[in-house]
Amino acid sequence: MQNIKAKCVNALFAALALTQLTACFGPNEATSSATSESIAPSINALSFATWNMEHLAYPADTGCKPRSKSEIAAMQAYAASLDADIIALQEVASVKAIAQVFPEDQWQIIISKRADSEVYSCRESGNTSTQQKVAFAVRKSIPVLNTHHYDELALGLNGLRYALSVTVDTADGATEVLNVHLKSGCFVDDYEKSDRKACPTFAKQAVWLDKWFERKEASKQPYIVMGDFNHRLATDNNRLMQELANNSNGAASTLKHITQNVVSCHPRYPAPIDHQFAGGFSQSIPTNVQMRYFADKSETAMLSDHCAVTFTLKAE
């Protein structure tokens, strides 16, 4: 009799939780959210995302992209709809800023240790800028085996971002997931032949990134790289893409450019600059790659100037 009562009480609480989620997100997203919280992700099928959140600050109404309470609520609903397990974030100011969208009772928030850079006056609003760092949001149910802060990607220059990685278990074993946000302003196919001011800096970052890829290939350990490359890697004859694909270790490269055929969500920038790569996998394949468009695709209504890109790493 007591077991029956306990089951009834548990069922009642589950029903109440689902009712609350439905009120916030609607029936389809509520069911997805309830399921994702009650069932731990399997290492045989993990979902990944990368999302530049465009100057996400705390308090939310500060910085270069001030946001209202309703806009933060919309970002929360959008984040839940991604149904991702591990999310690489860019342009976030702090743990408190991220927790507005990814609550800490559900997510492990890991942010770059880069020291705060100098602030400036925001070009459009005139507000004082907040920090732009990279970070991860990882579901609480997923053990993070290791984290690493790569200050080398900043080249010792104030204002450049560090790279950040987390290591998690997949069907292929311990897998390092790297999050990058490269120097902006070098939007050309060949940065070595450009006279743009940003390109010499970008070129040095490209060398570091290429060496990182090659070290992972040589180690024969699985890896994923995601982030805002500030570069159109999917265009023909892109130098960085050619460098990354050319494995100087002599063996056939395992590198897969997951987002090669994805179209950007921004109306003014059709070529995507947010990319995802995977390599070293023998048991798993990247699948279900999607650009996750906002409900309102007009530029003035976009929740960020970047949409999230997602994929699932699934065991064969």
C-alpha positions in Angstrom: 0.0 0.0 0.0 2.8 2.4 0.9 4.5 1.7 -2.4 1.3 2.5 -4.3 1.0 5.8 -2.4 4.7 6.7 -3.1 4.2 6.0 -6.8 1.1 8.3 -6.8 2.9 11.1 -5.0 5.8 10.8 -7.5 3.4 10.9 -10.4 1.7 14.0 -9.0 5.0 15.8 -8.7 5.9 14.9 -12.2 2.6 16.1 -13.5 3.0 19.4 -11.6 6.5 19.9 -13.0 5.3 19.3 -16.6 2.4 21.7 -16.1 4.9 24.4 -15.0 7.1 23.7 -18.0 4.2 23.8 -20.4 3.2 27.2 -19.0 6.7 28.5 -19.7 7.6 26.9 -23.0 4.5 25.2 -24.5 3.7 21.5 -24.7 6.4 20.3 -27.1 9.3 22.1 -25.4 8.0 21.2 -22.0 8.0 17.5 -22.8 11.6 17.8 -24.2 12.8 19.7 -21.1 11.2 17.3 -18.6 12.7 14.3 -20.5 16.1 15.8 -20.6 16.1 16.5 -16.9 14.8 13.0 -15.9 17.0 10.9 -18.2 20.7 11.2 -18.1 22.4 11.6 -21.5 24.1 8.5 -22.9 27.7 8.7 -24.0 26.5 6.8 -27.1 24.5 9.9 -28.2 25.6 13.3 -27.0 24.4 16.6 -28.4 26.7 19.5 -28.9 26.2 23.2 -29.7 28.1 26.4 -30.2 26.5 29.8 -29.7 27.9 33.3 -29.7 25.5 35.1 -27.3 26.5 38.6 -28.3 27.7 40.5 -25.3 25.7 38.7 -22.7 26.2 40.7 -19.5 25.2 40.8 -15.9 23.1 42.6 -15.0 21.4 41.9 -18.3 20.5 45.5 -19.1 24.2 46.6 -19.2 26.9 46.5 -21.8 26.9 46.7 -25.6 23.8 44.5 -25.9 21.4 45.5 -23.1 18.5 43.0 -22.7 15.2 43.2 -21.0 13.6 40.5 -18.8 11.5 39.3 -21.6 14.5 39.0 -23.9 16.3 36.9 -21.3 13.2 34.7 -20.9 13.2 34.3 -24.7 16.9 33.3 -24.6 16.1 30.8 -21.9 13.4 29.2 -24.0 15.7 29.1 -27.0 18.5 27.5 -25.1 16.1 24.8 -23.8 14.9 24.2 -27.3 18.4 23.3 -28.4 18.2 20.1 -26.3 22.1 20.1 -26.2 24.2 18.5 -23.6 27.5 20.4 -24.1 27.4 24.0 -25.3 30.4 26.2 -26.3 29.5 29.8 -25.6 31.2 33.0 -26.8 30.9 36.6 -25.8 29.8 36.0 -22.2 30.9 38.3 -19.4 30.7 36.1 -16.3 29.2 33.0 -14.7 26.3 35.2 -13.4 25.6 36.3 -16.9 25.5 32.8 -18.2 23.4 31.6 -15.3 20.6 33.9 -16.4 20.1 31.6 -19.4 21.6 28.3 -18.2 20.5 27.9 -14.5 23.3 26.6 -12.3 21.0 23.9 -10.7 20.9 22.3 -14.2 24.2 23.2 -15.7 27.9 23.2 -14.9 29.2 26.6 -16.0 32.9 26.7 -16.9 34.3 30.1 -18.0 37.7 31.2 -19.3 40.2 32.4 -16.8 41.4 35.2 -19.0 42.0 38.4 -17.0 39.5 41.2 -17.7 40.4 43.3 -20.7 40.1 47.1 -21.0 36.5 48.4 -21.4 35.4 50.7 -24.2 32.4 52.7 -25.4 30.0 50.6 -27.3 29.7 51.7 -30.9 25.9 51.8 -31.2 24.6 52.3 -27.7 27.4 54.4 -26.1 27.3 52.1 -23.1 30.4 50.8 -21.4 31.4 47.4 -22.6 31.5 44.2 -20.6 33.8 41.3 -21.0 33.8 38.9 -23.9 34.9 35.5 -22.8 34.4 31.9 -23.9 32.7 29.4 -21.7 30.9 26.0 -21.6 27.5 25.0 -20.2 27.5 21.3 -19.5 24.6 19.4 -18.2 24.9 18.4 -14.5 24.5 14.8 -15.3 27.7 14.7 -17.5 31.0 14.3 -15.7 33.6 16.8 -16.8 36.9 14.8 -16.6 39.2 17.8 -17.1 39.3 21.5 -18.1 42.1 23.4 -19.8 42.6 27.1 -20.4 44.8 27.8 -23.5 46.2 31.3 -22.9 48.5 30.7 -25.9 45.7 31.6 -28.3 45.7 35.2 -27.0 49.3 35.6 -28.2 50.1 37.6 -25.1 47.9 40.5 -26.4 45.3 42.3 -24.2 41.8 41.7 -25.5 42.3 38.5 -27.4 40.4 35.5 -26.1 41.8 32.3 -24.6 40.7 28.9 -25.9 39.0 26.7 -23.4 38.4 22.9 -23.3 36.5 20.4 -21.4 37.1 16.6 -21.6 34.1 14.3 -21.4 33.5 10.6 -22.1 32.1 9.6 -25.4 31.7 6.1 -27.0 35.3 6.6 -28.2 36.6 7.4 -24.7 37.9 10.6 -23.2 37.3 13.3 -25.7 38.6 16.9 -25.5 36.2 19.6 -26.7 37.8 22.9 -27.6 36.0 26.2 -27.7 37.6 29.1 -29.7 36.7 32.7 -30.6 39.3 34.0 -33.1 40.3 37.5 -33.9 37.7 39.5 -35.9 38.3 41.6 -39.0 40.2 39.2 -41.3 37.3 38.1 -43.4 39.3 37.0 -46.4 40.1 33.6 -48.0 43.9 34.0 -47.7 45.0 35.9 -44.6 48.7 35.6 -45.6 48.1 37.9 -48.7 45.8 40.4 -47.1 46.7 43.9 -45.9 43.8 44.1 -43.5 45.0 45.2 -40.0 43.6 42.1 -38.2 45.1 39.5 -40.5 48.7 39.3 -39.1 47.1 38.5 -35.7 44.7 36.1 -37.2 47.5 34.4 -39.0 49.4 33.7 -35.7 46.2 32.3 -34.2 45.8 30.1 -37.3 49.3 28.6 -36.8 48.5 27.8 -33.1 45.2 26.2 -34.0 46.6 24.1 -36.9 49.3 22.8 -34.5 46.6 21.9 -31.9 44.7 19.9 -34.5 47.9 18.1 -35.6 48.8 17.2 -32.0 45.3 15.7 -31.5 45.6 13.8 -34.8 49.0 12.4 -33.8 47.7 11.3 -30.4 44.9 9.4 -32.0 42.6 10.7 -29.4 39.1 11.9 -30.3 38.5 15.6 -30.3 35.8 18.2 -31.1 36.4 21.9 -31.9 33.6 24.5 -31.9 33.2 28.2 -31.8 33.3 31.5 -33.6 36.2 31.4 -36.0 35.4 34.8 -37.5 36.3 33.2 -40.8 34.3 31.8 -43.7 35.8 28.3 -43.7 33.2 26.8 -46.0 34.1 29.0 -49.0 36.3 27.7 -51.8 40.0 28.1 -51.5 39.9 29.2 -47.8 43.5 29.1 -46.6 42.8 28.2 -43.0 40.5 25.3 -44.0 43.3 24.0 -46.3 45.8 24.2 -43.5 43.6 22.4 -41.0 42.8 19.6 -43.5 46.5 19.1 -44.4 47.8 16.7 -41.8 51.6 17.0 -41.7 51.9 13.9 -39.6 51.9 11.8 -42.7 48.8 9.8 -41.9 45.4 10.3 -43.5 43.5 13.0 -41.6 40.4 12.0 -39.6 39.2 15.6 -39.5 35.6 16.3 -40.4 34.3 19.8 -41.0 30.8 19.2 -39.6 29.3 22.5 -40.5 30.6 22.6 -44.0 27.2 22.9 -45.6 25.4 25.0 -43.0 24.0 28.4 -44.1 24.3 31.3 -41.8 21.2 32.7 -40.0 22.1 36.3 -40.2 20.4 38.2 -43.0 23.5 40.3 -43.8 26.1 37.6 -43.4 25.1 34.5 -45.5 28.4 32.7 -45.1 28.7 31.1 -41.6 31.6 31.9 -39.3 30.5 29.5 -36.5 32.1 26.1 -37.1 32.3 22.6 -35.7 35.0 20.0 -36.3 35.5 16.4 -35.1 38.4 14.0 -35.5 39.8 10.8 -34.1 36.5 9.0 -33.8 36.2 5.3 -34.7 33.0 4.4 -32.9 31.0 7.6 -33.3 29.8 9.8 -36.2 28.5 13.4 -36.1 24.9 13.6 -37.3 21.8 15.8 -37.3 23.7 19.0 -38.0 21.4 22.0 -37.7 21.5 25.8 -37.7 19.0 26.6 -35.0 17.1 29.6 -36.4 15.3 32.1 -34.1 11.5 32.2 -34.3 11.7 35.8 -35.6 14.5 35.9 -38.2 14.4 39.7 -38.8 17.7 41.3 -37.8 16.2 43.7 -35.2 14.4 40.8 -33.4 17.3 38.3 -33.3 18.2 37.2 -29.8 21.9 37.4 -30.8 23.7 38.2 -34.0 24.6 34.5 -34.1 22.3 31.5 -34.1 23.4 28.3 -32.4 24.7 25.4 -34.5 24.1 21.9 -33.1 25.0 18.3 -33.9 24.7 14.9 -32.3 27.7 12.6 -31.8 26.2 9.1 -32.1 27.8 5.7 -31.7 27.5 3.6 -34.9 
